Amino acid sequence: MIPDDMPLPAREGVYAAFQSLQEIGLPMTPLLPVEIPSSSGTVRCHVKAESLQPIGAFKIRGGWWRLSNLSDAEKERGVIAVSSGNHAQGVAWAARRLGIPAVIVMPRNAPKVKLEATKALGAEIVLYDRPGEDRDKVAAREVEQRGATLVHAFGDPWVIEGQGSAGVEIAEQLGRQPSRIVTCCGGGGLAAGLGLACPDSALVIVEPDGWDMVGQALAKGDIVRVGDDPPSTICDALQPDATKPINLLALLGRAEPGVTVSDEEVRTAQRFAFAKLHLVLEPGGAAALAAALAGKVPLDEDTVIMLTGGNTDADSFAATIAGV
């Protein structure tokens, strides 16, 4: 259930977040044309290159909007976030800019590049074992000990609104709302925000094989948790145990469930983005493109594919590009 004291995200909040990000000088990420091969030739559509954000991912949007809406007392006590890396950097970036203490709960096996980047932004890191430890319990302990505010990676109304600012940009850059937005999906924060920003656009969420907790929840109409022995995936950014009620409420009737991609399809998308768009994508940031290239989603000239992150270790990326 959604807590009684938690407001629901709103389209007005999405536009306010967009305005706030403009006021601090965050540039719009490019909306680039792309030709996707298909059985009938090629389809020309667009990609939104959120991998080119200052922290390398869209999470900067929600991090900024959530922290800038804290009260003065909350800012003084600081914030706690749980993340494998991208949300961590988004919160740490906003916290440094606003002068707020930030503690990030991160898995020990998070990509080294994400751990180092979060430290470089000045955040304190608390490590936990994945699998083995409950990250939410670790975060709850830190919140209680420090009196800090939890900034959830996706189940937070301000975070959802902040992520949705990408949809406002898309509509401005395209000159209209897209016919369809294909987006990578972890817990559903970005998808929920995009749905608010572009109510006339079809919304297609893409998750890794075996980690389609949002897709399954949409099909069932209720929260679905990952099993005890989930499959491995290279998409470290798209591995929540379950979505949250606030995300499910925002996505029911809006998003189309059931699209998943394999590790090899994701690697193919990473190679395509590097060769055709000259972009570096992390695995989780390439999931939507992977679905498009695999012919798993319908495409037309007004379709926009979200490229959500580019934070990947050099060695693993080089191996992917080389086809190793």
N, C-alpha and C positions, 0 to 999 in steps of 0.2 A: 504493500500500500504506500501511496505517496503521503509523507508526513503532512499533518494539517497546517503547519507553519511554513511549508515550502510553497512559494509561488510557482505558477506554471509559466513556462517560457511563452513569449508572445512575439508576433511579427513586429510590433512596435519596438520591442527590445532588440530585435535583430538589427533594425535600422539605426537605433541609438548606438549599438555596438559598432556598426560600420562608421558612423559619424565620429565616434571616439577614436577609432583607429586612424581615421583620416587626420584628426586633429593632432595626433602625436607623430604624424609624418610617415606612417607605415605605407609603403608603396603598394599598389595593386600588383598581384602576381599576374604574369602573362596568360592570356587566353590564346592558345596557339592552334592553327589549323593542322589537321593530321589526316592522312589517308590510311584507312584500315582495310587490309586485304579481305576479300570475301569470295564466296564461291561464284558470285556473278561479276567479279571485277574488284573495284575498290569503292569504299564509301568515305566521302570527305566529311569529317565532323570536327570537333574541337577538344582540346585537353586544357584543363586548368592546372597550371604548374605551381602548386602549393609547395613543391619541393624546393622552390627558390625563395622561401621565406627566410628571414635572418637566422632563425633557428633550424631551418631545413624542413619544416613541417607546418601544417595548418594549425597546430595546437597553440601557437602564439596568440591566436584570435581569442579563444576561450579563456586562456590564462590571463590575458590583459583585462578582458571585460569583467571576469569574476573578481580579480583583485582590486580593480579600480572602483568596484561597488561595495567594498568592505567599509565598515565604519572606522573612525579614527581609532577607537579602542581595539577593534579587531585587527587593524593593521599593526598596532603596537605589539599585540600578542603573537602575531605571526601566522603562518599557514603551514599545513601539512598536505602533501600530495602523494599519491601512489602511482607509479608509472615505470614502464620498462625503458623509457627514455624521451619520447617526444613530448608528452604532457609534462614530464619533469622539466624539460628545457623551456617550455612555454611558461610554466609557473615561475621558474627561476629567473627568466628574462624579465617578466613583469615585476617580480618581487625586487629585483635589483633596481629597476627603473623607478619604482615607487618607494624604495627604502624600507621594504618589509622583510623580516626574517623568514626564511623558507627552509623547510625540512622535507626532503623527498625520500620516500620509502621505495627502494628499487631492488629488483632481484639480482642476486650475485652473478647470474649468467646473462645479464643484459649485455648487449653489444658494447664492447669497450669504448667505441667512439661516442656512444650516448652517455656512458658513465663519466667520461672525461669532460665532455662538453657541459654536462650539468654542474660538475665541480667548478669548471672554469667560470660559470655564471655566478658563482658565489654561494650556491645552496649547500646546506649540510645534507649528507646522504646517510640514510640508515638502510643497511642491507638485510635482505631476508633470503631464505633458500626456496627456490622454485624448481621442482615441486618440493613439498615438505612442510612449509609454513603457510599459514593463512595471512595473506598480505593485509586484508582488511582488519584483522585482529592486531597486527603490528601497528597499523596506522591509528587504530582506536586507542591503543596504549599511549602512543605519542601525543595524541590530541588531549587525552586526559592528563598526562603529566605536564604538558606545556600550556594547556588552556588555549591552544591554537585552533584555527578554523580549518576544517577539512575542505579541500578543493578537489572534488571528485572529478575524475577524468572525463566522465560522460553523463553521470546521473545528477547534474546540477543545472538549474534553469539558466543561470547567467553564462555558464560554459556553453550550453546549447545555443543560446542567442549569439554568443561571440563567434562560434563556429559558423553559424548561419550567415555571418557577414560575407562569407565567400560567395554565397548565392546572390547577394545584392550586387557584388562586383560583376559576377557573370552576366546578370541581366543588363547592367550598364554597358559592359564591353560588347555584348552580343547585340544590344539594341532592343532586346525583347527577352522574355523568359524562354529558356530552352524547351524544346519538346520533351526532352528526357535528360535526367542527370544520372549517370552511372557512378556510384561512389564506393570506395573501399569502406568496410564497416567492421569495427571492433565491438564497442558497446552500444553504438547508435547515436552518439552525441552530434557528430557531423551530419549524419543523415537526417536527424530530427531538425537541426537548424536549417539545413537546405530545404526541407519540406516547408518550413515556415516562410523562408525567404522567397521561394518560388512555388506558390500554391497551384499554379497552372501547369507545372512540369511533372511528368511521370518520374517516379523515383525508384531506381533499381539499386539495391544493396548487394555487395559482393563480399563474401567471407571465405576464409580458407576451408578446405575439406575437413570435416569433423569438428569445426569450430563455428558452425553457423547457428550460434545461440540466438541471434536476433531473428534470423529467418525462421527458425523453428518456433520461436515465441510468436511471431506474426501469424504463422500457420495455425498454431494452437489457440492463440488469443490469451496466452498466459506465459509467465516467466518459465523458461526452460534452462536448467543448469547442465553444464558439461558433465560427461560421465567420469567415473573413477579412473579410467585409463584412456585418456584422449590421445589421438594420434599426434605425432610430432608435426610441426610445420615450421617453415623458415620465416613465416610472417609473425615475428615476435611482437609487433605492435597490434596484432589483431587476435589476442588470446584472452579475452575476459571470460570468467567463469559463467557469467550470465549478464543479460541486460538489466536495466532497472525499470521499475514501473513508470517513471516519468518519461523515459524514452519510448517504451512500448505504447503508452497512451498517445504520444505525439506521432508515432509511426503507423498505428493501426488505421487501415483504410487509405494510407498514403503511399507506403512502400510496397514494392513487389518482392516477396520472399523467394528463397529457393535457389539462388545462384551461388555456387561455390567453385573454387579453383584449386588446382593441384599445385604442388611446389614446382613442377616442371613448367606448367603454364605460366606461373609467376616469373620464373627465370627467363622464359621466352619474352615476356613483356619487358623485363629489365633490359634484355639485349636489344629489343626493338626501340625502346626509348633512347638508349645510348646511341644507336646507329642512325636513327631517323630524326630524333628530336634533339640530340646532343645533351641529354639530361641524365643525371645519375639518380636512380630510384632505389630506395630500399625495398625489400620484398613486400612488406605490408603496404607500401605506397604505390605498388604496381598492380595490386589485385584487380582493380576495376579495369585497367587496361588489359590485363590478362583475360578477363571475361570477354571483352570486346574482340580481342584477337582470336579467341577460341570459338567465336561465333555463338556465344551463350546468351547474348543480349541483342535486341533489335537496335539498329542504328539508322539515323538519317542525318541530314546536313545541320539540323538544329540540336543534335545530341552533344552533350558535354560530358567528358570523362574526367573524373577527379584523379590527379596524381598527387597523393597526399603527403609524401615524405621522401627525403633523400638521405637519411642518416644511416649509412651502412659502412661496415668495416672495409678498408681498402683490399685486404686479402680475399675476403669472401666475394666482394664485388668483382675483383679481377678474375677469380675462378669462374664466376658466372658468365662474364663476358667471353672468356676463353672457351666456354662450354665444357669445363672440367667437371 
